[in-house]
Amino acid sequence: MTRFLQALLTGVFFTFIYDFFIFLGVFQNYIKKYEIDLYYNILFADHQSLFLFALFTLILGAVIIYLDNIKVSIIIISSLFVLSLLPLIPSVGESVAKMILMQKNATLHVGKYTYTGDIYYNGRDNVYLFDKELDKMLKFNKDNIKDEAYK
């Protein structure tokens, strides 16, 4: 039981470090680039996939604690670490963020107006939409949006 607990805690530790760098790249190369008013902690908490976190926790814990071949463990851990650092490269970080956060070709009804464009971020209180006709980033409070899909 203690070995399983040790594997679980080790897996959580390494998974947390990898996630930190992935979301740091998303924050630096997407959130800041498009001037979205958001703190890192909120981004990290709201978009954390608990299923993936648990899966990587179990896999990494098992690799580190139960795998007897240290060379293989080091290769796996270092490879995943390098992969988690890739979003720190601006083009990669932006691409990863667009896969996670962006919704293409969305239509928002706000008041008597309709806006069409790409939603760059759908947050807790606000939606950030890049309107293609206006060629401008627009920020809408969720209370003003009529579409239930974006509330």
N, C-alpha and C positions, 0 to 999 in steps of 0.2 A: 504493500500500500504506500509506503513512503517513497519508493522508487517511482510509482505512478504520480504521486503528488509532486515530486521533484521534476519529473518530465513535464507535467502540466504547467508548473510555475516557470520553468525554463522556456517552454514554448510560448507562454504569454509574454515573457520579457523580450524575446527575440522578435516575435510578431509585432509587438508594440513599437519596437525600434524601426522595423521595416515600414510599418504604416506611417510613422512619424515622417520619415523622409519622403514617402510617396505624397502625402498630403502637403508637406512643405513645398514640394515642387509644384503642385497644383495651385497652392496659395500664391507663391512667388510669380509664377509664369502665366496665371490666368486671372485670379481674383484681383491682384494688384494691377495687372496690365489693363484690365477693363474697368478699373476704378469702382469695383463693387464694394460697397460698405459692409464689410464682414470681418469678424475676428477669426483667427485661426482655430481657436477652440470650438467655435460653433460649427465651422466647416468640418472639422475632424469628428465631432460628436454626431452631427446630423447625417453624415454620409458614410459612416462606418457600417460595413456589412457584417453583422454578427455571425452569420453563417460562415463567411470566408475567414473571419478572425478565428473562430473556433476550429475550423478545418486546419488552418495553418498552425494554430497553437498545438493541436494534436500531432500533426506531421513533424513539425520542428522539434517538439519535445521528444518524440519517439526517435528521431534521427540523432539527437544530441545524447540522450540518456541510454537508449537501448541498442543503438548501432555500435558494434564493437570495433569497427574499422574507423579509426580516428581520421585517416586521410580522406576517406569518402565523406565523413561528416564535415570536415573543414571545407572540402570542395563544394558541398551542397550549401552550407551556411554562407560561404564567401560569394558564391554565385548569386544567391538570393539577395545578399547585401548589395552587390553591384547592380543588380536589376532594380532594387529599391532606390538607388541613387540616380537612375536614369531620368526620372521626372525633374531633376534639378537642371537638366539641359533645357533651355527655353522651348525649343520646338517640340520636344518629347513631352514636357510638362503640360504644354498647351493642348497637345493631342490627347493626352490621358484625361485632362479636365473636360475637354469637349465630349469625350466618350461617356464620362460619368455625369456631367452636369447639364450639357446643352440639349435643348429640345428644338429641333428644326421645324420651320414652317408652322408656327403657332399663330393662332388668332385670339386676341384679347378684346373683350367688350368692356370698355370703361366709360361709364356715363352714357352719353349718346354717340360716342366715337368707337370706331373699330380700328385696331392696330394689328398689322400682320408683320411677322418677322421671326427671328430666332430668339428663343428665351435662353439667355446666357446663364441665369441663375434664378431658381425658384426657392426663395428662402422662407424663413419663419414668418416674416412680416411683409416682405417686399418681393416683387418680381421684376427682374431686369430683362428688358426686351430690346433687341436691336431692330429698330424699324427700318426696313430696306427702302421704303419710299422717302422717309425723312433723312436717311443716312445718319441716324443718331441713336445713342443708347438712351432708353427711357426707363424710368424707375416708377413703378406703380405700387401703391399700398394695397395689400390683399383685400382690405375692407371695401375698396372701390371697384374691384373686379367683379363682373356679373357671372363669369364662367366658373362653375363649381369645380372644374378640373384643376384649376390653378389656385384654389383657396386652401 
